[in-house]
């Protein structure tokens, strides 16, 4: 068996004259949680659809669970689990009916299906409600049920497409814990797309960021944050942002200033030694400062640096002025 659960070489997808994915090379190790990030239109969803056999590549190769997605799509499907952002759940079915149906679709016997349901019920964690119609479930209950259903056949690779979008913090934390347990205890490789950078930071062993159809950067969360290499001073202001940016750029040792909305992201070595200089420069420029904070680089800074936009909670990145 290959040491890699997902391997792509020069993977490409073209729609007419539009190149959605341009030569993506991926190597995701067995047992890894891999975070796959990118702004809308970057090609992220297209890559996932190809890896899960929902869309054929235009060119290049891809192997998932040691099977070729082009020549062995059925074998790939038998070895993967997929929980998409918009779960296609029949509201008239009960939770238990959905789980049994999934078992039959994957060729499990009645006894094996019953055993897997017993094993997965703690993940669903909805008690007797599993006998109720899915239409009565909350969003969090639906997400957990969909996740459990994707695991009914004990897949080798699990694809999770924004699994916690729209969940409250308690439900999100519960899903995080279950993802860690699935990966740790069952050894299942997880390919995770998410719009929450803190989620990728907390869960992923490695992260890839795709933009304009190309895998722009890849590495561990710690390594990616080290590429920024500087402290970040965040200034929320009222007034003319261009005037504020120019005032801050004149400060010695300021490496760059990114502007989005009414907020400046100022990269500088030794931020603690220069935060007062930033405050003074903005004051002299007659810019009203509402908030001034200092922090070390985050994945948000990496994403901004790579894509030119921030990854928002609604999945739509804000455009930034990068100087």
N, C-alpha and C positions, 0 to 999 in steps of 0.2 A: 504493500500500500504506500502511496506517495505521502511524503511528510506535509504536503499542502492540501488543504480542503478546497481551495479555489485558486485557479491559475488561469490568467488570460494573457494572450500575446497579440499585440497590435489590434485589439478588439475595436471594431468600427461599426457604426450604424448611420446610414444616410437615408433621409426622407426627401426624395426628389432632389432638389438642389441644396437642401439644408443638411449640413453635417452635424448630427446631434452628438456623436461620440467619435473622437478622432484618435485611434491608436492607443487605447488604454492597456497598460501592462500591470497586472495585479498578481501577488502571491500571498495568500492568506494561509497561515499555518494551521494544522490540525489542533483543535482545542483552544483556539484563539478567539477573543472577542475583538472584532475589527469594526471600527467606527468609520462610516463613509459619509462625508459631509459635502455640501455644495449648495450654492444659491439656486433659486428657480431658473430653469433653462440651461443649467450647466451640463446636463447629461446624466445626472445621478440616477434618476428614475429609469432612464433608458438602459443604463448598465444593469440595474437590478432586474429589470424585465428580461433582459437577455440571459442573465445568469439563472433565472428561474424558469427558463424555456417559454416564457410568454411572448417573446419577440426574438426572431432569428437575426443573428448578426449579418451585416452586409459583407464583412470580411474579417479576417483574423480568426483566432481560436479561443475557446474557453472550455475548461474542464472543472466540474463541480463534483465533489465526492468521488474523484477519480473516474468520472464518466464524461464523455464529450457531449456538450449541450446541443451540438448540431446533429451528430450522427446517433446519439443515444439519449434522446430527450425523455423517453419513458423511464429509462433507468435512472436518470437524474431525478425525475419527479418522485420516484419511489424512495429516494435517499435524502430528500430535503423536506423541511417544513417551512411554510410561508404564512406569515401573519401580516397582511397588508393594512395600511392606515385606515381605509374604509372597509371594515369587515363586512363581507357579504353573508349576513346571517338572516335566516328566515324568521321573521317575528312570530310566526304561527307555530314554529317548532319549540319544543322544550329543550333545555340545555342537555339533558340526558339523551334525547333523540338525536341531537346534532352529533354528540360524541359517538353514539352507536353507528350513525350513518358514516362518519369519518372512518371508523374502524372497518366497516364493510367495504368502503371504497378502496381502502388500502389492502384488502384481502385478508384481514385478520379474522380468526374464528370468533364465534360468540364468546367463548370462555376467555380468549386472549384480550378481546375488546373490554370485557367486564373487568379483567385484572388491570388493564391500563387505565380504565376510568377510575378505579379505586386508587391507583397510584397518583393520578393527576388531580383528583378532587381537592386536595389541599391547595393546589395552585389556583383552582377556580375560586375556592373559599367563599361559596355563597350558600352553603348549607342546603336546606330543603328547597331553596329557590331553584336548584338545578332541575327540579321537576316542573317548574313554571314555564310559561311561554317566554321566549327571548324578548318579545316586544315589551314585557314589563320590566326588563333589566335597566339598570343605570348604565352610563357610559363605561364606568370602570368595570362593572360586572361583565359587559360585553367584551371588553378588551381581554380580560383574564380568561373568559371562556374561549375566545378565538385563539389565544395563545396555547391553552391546553389542547384544543382540537388539533392544532398544528403539530403537536408532539405525540399524538395518539400512536403513531407507527414507529416511534423512537428514531427520529431522523439523525443523520450524521451531521448535517448542516442546517441551521435554522436562520432564515432570513426574516428580520423584523423591520418593518417599514414604519418609522415614527410610532413606536408602540405606546408611548405615554402622552401623545398629543391630546390636549383637552381634559386630562385627568387632574383631579385635585392633588395637592402635595402628598397626602397620606397614601392615596392609591398609587401615585407615581413611585413613592419609596417602596411600596410593597412589590410592584412590578420589578424594580431594580433588584431587590433582594432575591426574587425568584429567578431573574436572569442570571445572577451570580451563582445561585444554587444549581441551575440547569447546566451551566458551563462547568462548574467545579465538580459536582457530584456525578453528572452523566457524561462529562467529557464532550459535550456537543459544541461544535464550532458555531459561533454566532456572528452573522453579518448584519450589522446594525446601521440603519440610517436614522438620523434624528435631527430635529431643529433646535434641540436644547444642547448648547455647547457644554454646560455643566454635566449633562448626562453622559456625553462622550468622554469627558474628562474623568468622570467617576468610574466608568465601566470598561472602557476600551483599553486593550493592551497596546494596540497601534491604531493610528488614525490616518486616513487618506482624504485629501480635499481636492475635489474635481472642480474645474472652472473652464468654461468655453470648450467642453468636450475632452479636456486633457487632465490627467492626474498631475496636479501642480506640485503638491508636497505630500510627503508620507513620513511617518515616524511615530515614536511613542509620544504621549502627551507632554511629558517632561522635555524631551528632545525638541519638540516643535516650539514650545514656549521659550526654550533657550536660544532659538534662532532670532528671536526679537532682541534679546540681550540687554534691554534697557528697562528702566523703571518708566511707569506711565503716570502722568499727572492728568487727572480729569477735571475739566473746568466747565461747569454749567453756567451760562451767562444769559443776560438780557442785553439786547442791543445789536449792533452791527458785528456780525461774526467775522467778516473779512477784515475789519479794523482790528478786531481782537487777535485774529491769526497773525497779521503782520506785526503787531506789537510783540507777541510772544516769540515769533521767529527771529527777532533781533537779539534775543537773549543768547549770550555765549553758552555753548554746549548743548543747546536744543538741537536734536537730530532731525525731528520732523514734527509736523502738526497736521493732524487729520481732523476734518470738520464734518459733522453730521448733525443736522438739526441745529439746536442751540447749545451744542456741546463740543468742546475741543478735547482731543486726545493728544497729549504732548509727550513725546518720547525724549528722555534725557537720562544720561548717566548720573547716578547719585541724586535721585529725585528729592530726597530729604533736604539736600543742600540747596536746591534750586526752587523749591515750592514757594518760598517767600519772594523770590525774584519774579516768579510768574504773577503772583498776587500784586506786586508793586507795578509791573509793566501794564497789567490790565487796568489798575487804578489810574495810572498816569494817562492811559488812553481813554479814560472816562467810560470804561466798560463796567457795567454792574455785574458782579460775580455772585451767583446764588449759591454755588457749592464748589468747593475745591478739595479734591481728595487725591491721595497718593496710593498706588498699588503696584505690585509686581506684575509682569506680563501674564496674560491669560490666553486661553484658546480663542477668545473673542478677538484679541489683538492679532493673533496669527491669522484668523479668518479674514479680518479686515485687511491685513497686509497682503494676503494672497489674492483676494477677490475684489477688493475695493468697496466692499459693503459689509454691513453687520448682518448676522443671521438673527432675524426677529422671531418672536414666539409664534407669530402667525405664518411663519415660513417664508415671508417676503423680505429680502434684505434691503435695508436702506442704502441708497447710494451715498458715497462719501467723496468729499474732496480730499485727494491725497497729494500732498506737496512734497 
